[in-house]
Amino acid sequence: MWVMKLKLDASKQFLGGYAVKHKVSMVGYTPSYYKDKNWLYLITTGFIFGEEKNKKALIKDLKKDPRLVEFEMSGDFAVAITKQPLFTEPVYNPKIITPSPMIINKNGYIIWELASFDRKVLEKVFEFAEKHLGAELIKFREEKISNISSTKLMPELTKKQKRALEIAINKGYYDYPKKIKMQELSKIMGISYSTYQAHLKKAESKILPEIYKEL
């Protein structure tokens, strides 16, 4: 199978533009789409990460945009239907699968991984993304897919557990070698070291068993 990973300019993508404006990150999929007259309707699902005030501002702003058709949110998980012009259809070819969720980073870029048995299908996606989304090619090669990620693996975490985990990931706590100590993470979150440690450990203890249940 052919696998392609792209880095896109978030400001040139619908949700990406709002993510950058309001300083939030998103991760999710577009599991389905449909056509109606002159529009392509995308059904998108995923999580929104960031400060509560920023997320609320994003949602308020997003709901004013006529390209948003439907929107529903539960906690940090959102389901939306958005519409795009038909010329974007090559990107959503049914011959394409997505091995991992699209990541929209608040710092202005999107990481997008796609796969297909048909190399030409991915070539057309890259041509479109390079022209309209400022795409840079990270990889494009033939390889076997060993796994497909899913947002289903995200268990129910409390807001503080999610925040503790988000800070740890963004600040490089799980990098090797670690880029930051837990004491520093607790200061960023504005809570004591012991309280932060408890939130992070509880989040980890929920996520790891949930992943193994899927094996």
C-alpha angles and dihedrals in degrees: 000000000000116000125194129185121192137188111213135192102253093205090066095055125077102239092027092062091055092045092056093043093053098034098240132129128222137197125188154103140263097221096173145011140180139195128235121174108304099351140079112215117209124201106208130183132183152104130290118214128194146070113334093237090052093049092050091049091050093051092047091050094043093054090060092059114097090214089071107086102171133004135182130170135190114183105313094335117100136186118196141171114211131176129226135177116273093247088076092065097102088070092060100049110156089228088071125087127191112225092189136018121272111257118213108193121204089225091072111272140095127213112209126180122191135173137192141159086230111074093192091060091058091044089058090050091052092048090053095043093048092051100041108020104037091246125190118197112237096173140347115177145126113265142138119262111230098184145004119219123220136191085230085082091069106096126204107284128176117248091255092048091050091047093049091049093045093052092047092052096043094047095050100252090142095045120107111267096025114250095203141024125238091244089062092047091055090054091051090053090045098235136106121281094246093049092048091048090052093051093048095046092049090051091050092047090054097046101047097052090044091056093049091050086065093055 
